Amino acid sequence: MARPSKYSCINLSADEVSRLTDITSSRTEMVRTVQRAKIILLTAEGISVTAIADKLDLNRKSVELCLDKYLESGLE
């Protein structure tokens, strides 16, 4: 059995989901900000780091760094 991910603890409030969804659909936000919002939303949906990396055409380390920053600082 696989061990649980350290990111499985990410649970978003309705306000956070709304804010992140707004960012992902924005045409004026920086690409990196949109990417981070997508990573956080997908993680909260229970999608694995590897699957997120594949879906967004990133490497696992980039996804993990983004999630580590989120766990450290929250939405900023």
Secondary structure, 3 states (H helix, E strand, C coil): CCCCCCCCCCCCCHHHHHHHHHHHCCCCCCHHHHHHHHHHHHHHCCCCHHHHHHHHCCCHHHHHHHHHHHHHHCCC
